[in-house]
Amino acid sequence: MGDAQVWTYVLVLLSFGLYIGIAIWSRASSTKEFYVAGGGVSPLANGMATAADWMSAASFISMAGIISFAGYDGSVYLMGWTGGYVLLALLLAPYLRKFGKFTVPDFIGERYYSKTARIVAVFCALIVSFTYVAGQMRGVGIVFSRYLEVDIETGVVIGMVIVLFYAVLGGMKGITYTQVAQYCVLIFAFMVPAIFISIQMTGNPVPQLGMGGTLSDGSGTYLLDKLDGLSTELGFAAYTDGSKSITDVFAITFALMAGTAGLPHVIVRFFTVKRVRDARKSAGLALLFIAILYTTAPAVAVFARTNLIETVSGKEYDKMPQWFKNWEATGLISHTDKNDDGKIQYVADAKANELTVDRDIMVLANPEIANLPAWVIGLIAAGGLAAALSTAAGLLLVISSSVSHDLIKNVIKPDLTESGELWAARISAAGAVVIAGYFGINPPGFVAAVVALAFGLAAASFFPAIILGIFYKKMNSSGAIAGMLAGISLMLFYMAKFKLGWIGELPPKEEWWFGISPEGFGTIAMLVNFMVALLVNRFTEDVPKEVQDIVENIRIPSGVGQAIEH
Amino acid sequence: MDLEKQKKSSAYWKENLKYLSILLGIWFAVSYGAGILFKDALDSIKIGGFKLGFWFAQQGAIYVFVILIFVYVRLMNKLDEKYGYNED
């Protein structure tokens, strides 16, 4: 066993021990503790927990790599996944906190005074959360298999047991405090290699500044200019220019923002703080904690891309460094010498290109590429696991509370006792873990493709219903239900047709409606939701007076907890 | 709700909406404006190694987002106090 592997075992086991310890210390004893951690979490803790909840394996492992290969086009993720918090903080979080219930379907069901609305919301929450959680379990499996040399299946099972333990035992309370710890682990793991590499390449310890700085080789050339030059030389688009159309960039960014603000596992975190002002503040803190990673990732992307091109392009295959061989063994890098010159041609032209690189490698192999000490490599594994586990746990809670609270307690069996509901919540959490684990081990081919679209689904379903519910007092139930159904079905249809190819042959890009990709289509589906909702609203019933009073009431921050009794 | 209370709450709501439209205007300008629609034009300006449009898209917009939320928190806390909706 090499040094790096010993460190990996030590750091992963230590962090797992920490999570389990916290889970035992913070078990939930009531449904309120299980669903919303008793509603007494401090804004700082909630901010960290939200950040960990939000930043998944995709943010930690894949995002810098995606940007690395997409250049400017990768900005959609950076702006989309952070700008959504502005919407969340200004338009949703304070009012939902004032409303003061347990789940998003709770809000939809009460605000639109309708069991049907609640059931539609549960259905949307389940679709969004399941597509998302399967990807997380898969992420856990991949980290295990790459660093600890166990099968992906074994990795997924280990991950399932850990999550099962603290989600089922601790509910939201356990999840919140483990997420605080997980945030610390993942941000440390992300920043350490980034700072090291920034110093190596630009002499500046702050990656956000190093990215725009000059190279430390004394040439005085700016790093970004150099990378633009390297990219165009090899036939790629200049790094700081994109190749996507402005319309599509606009649409994707908006879908990701509205989707972020509409994701049930993020929204529900704001039910856990004490007062409305705490909800606002913790949204700000959450974005601050997220921004630390999100402003570093594009810097890592630039460093890694430059490093990669300089190391491999036009160089002899036999003289590649050790990390190249290590990752070649895992299949994440591969080289076919098409013109038999013994050198690596890495170019944009697919016919002449000899190198394929998996995007995840840009974060995973970064410490090795930069010759960092073995403990840093172990740190990356622990960080990736923290990111995947924290997000999985948050999603599982949404799934279990949707089933136990919204379906069983509110629709099927309203006379369920408090302890009965707590048990129902625990059993549904366990059931959800098992299903998620199953999808992690046997991923249906479409899971990976669909995870990115979970945002489109959230934007197309929840976002308009919640916004209208708060800002338009006269919005009625028929309109909201029609809007949600229209939005989510249109989005599902577009995905099925243009992403999954389930309806006839997969059409070429030229046939995209308005030139908008499936990733960006959530924006259109969201607009359709708004329009259908408002149109149907015009021709159907008036909103009951007492519901209008509820809306009046949630707009005023004082008197939390009395919003419903009024 | 009696009339006096009603009046107070709708005045509060109006001020809140005014803040929202200003802050969301800035939110839109830095991301969709500077980072996307006017990216190419701004790219002719360079700050250090960064082209300005590119910087907004990958760095600047995010910093402004964080600041916007904290400004909102401050404004609303003051507004709550003004209308007596604060609770401690």
HADDOCK unambig.tbl for C-alpha pairs under 7 A between the chains (distance, minus, plus):
assign (segid A and resid 72 and name CA) (segid B and resid 54 and name CA) 6.83 0.50 0.50
assign (segid A and resid 75 and name CA) (segid B and resid 57 and name CA) 5.64 0.50 0.50
assign (segid A and resid 75 and name CA) (segid B and resid 58 and name CA) 5.53 0.50 0.50
assign (segid A and resid 78 and name CA) (segid B and resid 58 and name CA) 6.29 0.50 0.50
assign (segid A and resid 79 and name CA) (segid B and resid 31 and name CA) 6.73 0.50 0.50
assign (segid A and resid 79 and name CA) (segid B and resid 57 and name CA) 6.66 0.50 0.50
assign (segid A and resid 79 and name CA) (segid B and resid 61 and name CA) 6.78 0.50 0.50
assign (segid A and resid 79 and name CA) (segid B and resid 62 and name CA) 6.55 0.50 0.50
assign (segid A and resid 82 and name CA) (segid B and resid 62 and name CA) 6.46 0.50 0.50
assign (segid A and resid 83 and name CA) (segid B and resid 65 and name CA) 6.30 0.50 0.50
assign (segid A and resid 86 and name CA) (segid B and resid 65 and name CA) 6.29 0.50 0.50
assign (segid A and resid 86 and name CA) (segid B and resid 69 and name CA) 6.24 0.50 0.50
assign (segid A and resid 89 and name CA) (segid B and resid 69 and name CA) 6.72 0.50 0.50
assign (segid A and resid 90 and name CA) (segid B and resid 20 and name CA) 6.86 0.50 0.50
assign (segid A and resid 212 and name CA) (segid B and resid 48 and name CA) 6.09 0.50 0.50
assign (segid A and resid 212 and name CA) (segid B and resid 49 and name CA) 4.30 0.50 0.50
assign (segid A and resid 212 and name CA) (segid B and resid 50 and name CA) 5.24 0.50 0.50
assign (segid A and resid 213 and name CA) (segid B and resid 48 and name CA) 6.57 0.50 0.50
assign (segid A and resid 213 and name CA) (segid B and resid 49 and name CA) 5.60 0.50 0.50
assign (segid A and resid 222 and name CA) (segid B and resid 49 and name CA) 5.23 0.50 0.50
assign (segid A and resid 223 and name CA) (segid B and resid 49 and name CA) 6.98 0.50 0.50
assign (segid A and resid 224 and name CA) (segid B and resid 49 and name CA) 6.22 0.50 0.50
assign (segid A and resid 240 and name CA) (segid B and resid 54 and name CA) 6.23 0.50 0.50
assign (segid A and resid 246 and name CA) (segid B and resid 36 and name CA) 6.80 0.50 0.50
assign (segid A and resid 250 and name CA) (segid B and resid 32 and name CA) 6.81 0.50 0.50
assign (segid A and resid 250 and name CA) (segid B and resid 36 and name CA) 6.93 0.50 0.50
assign (segid A and resid 280 and name CA) (segid B and resid 73 and name CA) 6.05 0.50 0.50
assign (segid A and resid 281 and name CA) (segid B and resid 73 and name CA) 6.14 0.50 0.50
assign (segid A and resid 284 and name CA) (segid B and resid 66 and name CA) 6.37 0.50 0.50
assign (segid A and resid 284 and name CA) (segid B and resid 69 and name CA) 5.28 0.50 0.50
assign (segid A and resid 284 and name CA) (segid B and resid 70 and name CA) 5.91 0.50 0.50
assign (segid A and resid 287 and name CA) (segid B and resid 66 and name CA) 6.17 0.50 0.50
assign (segid A and resid 288 and name CA) (segid B and resid 66 and name CA) 5.91 0.50 0.50
assign (segid A and resid 291 and name CA) (segid B and resid 62 and name CA) 6.67 0.50 0.50
assign (segid A and resid 295 and name CA) (segid B and resid 59 and name CA) 5.74 0.50 0.50
assign (segid A and resid 298 and name CA) (segid B and resid 58 and name CA) 6.62 0.50 0.50
assign (segid A and resid 557 and name CA) (segid B and resid 85 and name CA) 6.21 0.50 0.50
assign (segid A and resid 558 and name CA) (segid B and resid 85 and name CA) 5.03 0.50 0.50
assign (segid A and resid 558 and name CA) (segid B and resid 86 and name CA) 6.10 0.50 0.50
assign (segid A and resid 558 and name CA) (segid B and resid 87 and name CA) 6.29 0.50 0.50
